[in-house]
């Protein structure tokens, strides 16, 4: 194989990283409609507080993992996802009395 063909081949790590960014974009932006709905209705009654708390902890752990491994897609997506999920949690507590009662348990 000639050296020109080797250099012309796409770098697999670049492709993998861009695939990671594409996946991160899809999974992260999936929370935007939920946040918009909560804000529009001024209610998050149908959202499970326990589920979103657990989810937020998991996202935070993924963020730590991404920082430790230096994975840019993991870091970027989890910073944004954590912000979105914490926003939803904030509005859940702000708008819903039942959530406030749940937090006191």
C-alpha positions in Angstrom: 0.0 0.0 0.0 1.4 3.4 -0.8 2.0 6.0 1.8 -0.5 8.4 0.1 -3.3 5.9 0.6 -2.5 5.4 4.2 -2.5 9.2 4.8 -5.7 9.7 2.9 -7.7 7.1 5.0 -10.0 8.7 7.6 -8.7 8.6 11.1 -10.9 6.2 13.0 -10.6 8.1 16.2 -11.9 11.3 14.6 -14.9 9.3 13.2 -15.5 7.8 16.6 -15.4 11.2 18.3 -17.8 12.8 15.8 -20.1 9.8 16.2 -20.0 10.4 19.9 -20.8 14.1 19.4 -23.8 13.1 17.2 -25.1 10.7 19.7 -24.6 13.3 22.5 -26.5 15.9 20.5 -29.5 13.5 20.0 -29.7 12.3 23.6 -29.1 15.7 25.1 -31.5 17.7 23.0 -34.2 15.1 23.9 -34.6 17.0 27.2 -35.3 20.4 25.7 -38.9 19.7 24.8 -39.6 18.4 28.3 -38.1 21.6 29.9 -40.1 23.8 27.5 -43.3 21.9 28.4 -42.6 22.3 32.1 -42.1 26.0 31.6 -45.1 26.4 29.4 -47.5 24.5 31.7 -45.8 25.8 34.9 -46.1 22.2 36.1 -43.9 19.1 36.4 -46.5 17.0 38.1 -46.1 14.1 35.7 -42.3 13.9 36.2 -41.0 11.5 38.8 -38.8 13.3 41.3 -36.9 10.1 42.3 -36.3 9.2 38.6 -34.9 12.7 37.8 -32.8 12.7 41.0 -31.3 9.4 40.1 -30.8 10.3 36.5 -29.0 13.6 37.5 -26.6 11.7 39.8 -25.9 9.3 36.9 -25.3 12.2 34.5 -22.9 13.7 37.0 -21.0 10.5 37.3 -20.8 10.2 33.5 -19.4 13.8 33.5 -16.7 12.7 36.0 -15.9 9.7 33.8 -15.7 11.9 30.7 -13.3 14.3 32.5 -11.2 11.4 33.8 -10.9 9.8 30.3 -10.7 13.1 28.4 -13.7 12.2 26.2 -14.9 15.5 24.7 -18.3 14.1 23.6 -19.0 12.6 27.0 -17.9 15.9 28.8 -19.9 18.2 26.5 -23.1 16.1 26.4 -23.2 15.6 30.2 -22.5 19.2 31.0 -25.5 20.2 28.9 -27.7 17.3 30.0 -26.9 17.9 33.7 -27.9 21.5 33.3 -31.2 20.5 31.6 -32.0 17.8 34.2 -31.2 20.1 37.1 -33.4 22.8 35.5 -36.3 20.3 35.3 -35.7 19.3 38.9 -35.7 22.9 40.0 -39.0 23.6 38.3 -40.4 20.4 39.6 -39.7 21.6 43.1 -40.8 25.2 42.4 -44.1 24.3 40.7 -45.3 21.2 42.5 -46.3 21.0 46.1 -46.2 17.2 46.1 -42.5 17.3 45.1 -41.8 19.5 48.1 -43.5 17.0 50.3 -41.5 14.1 48.7 -38.2 16.0 49.5 -39.2 16.2 53.2 -39.6 12.4 53.5 
